[in-house]
């Protein structure tokens, strides 16, 4: 999956500011914390730090 498939293509934004805010919240709240990252052997950042 990707940011586009998980968030952008599934959401209708009313304007640029709404899209910007939603994408920021998605990246900070989910993508960077809970999503598996290949660069750290498919762990979430939280799992990798522990």
N, C-alpha and C positions, 0 to 999 in steps of 0.2 A: 504494500500500500504506500501511498505517498500523500503529502500535504494536499495536493490537488484532488486526489480521489477521496480522501477522508473528510475534507472540509470545503474546499472551494467549489467542487462540482455538485455538492449536496446542499448548498446554501444559496439563497437568493438575497443579495445585499441591496439595500435601497439607495446607497450612495457610497462614495469612496471612503468617507470617514467611518461608516459602519463596517465596511469590509476591513479596513485597517485595524480597527478596534477588535473585531472578531478574530482576525488572523493572529494578532498579537496575543490575545487571551488563549487561543488554541496552542500556539507555539510555547508560551510560557507555562500554561497550565497542564498541558498534556504531552505535547510532542517532545519537549526537552526533558521531561521528568519520567514519563511512563512508557514511552515507545521504545521498542528494541532498536539498538543502534549497532550496525555492523562493525563500526570502528572499535567497539569495546566488546567484541565477540558475542553479539546479540543479547547482551544484558541491557536492562534499563539502567539509566544513570544511577538511580537509587540503589539497585542491586550491586552495581559495579563498585560504588563507594563503600558498601558494607562488606 
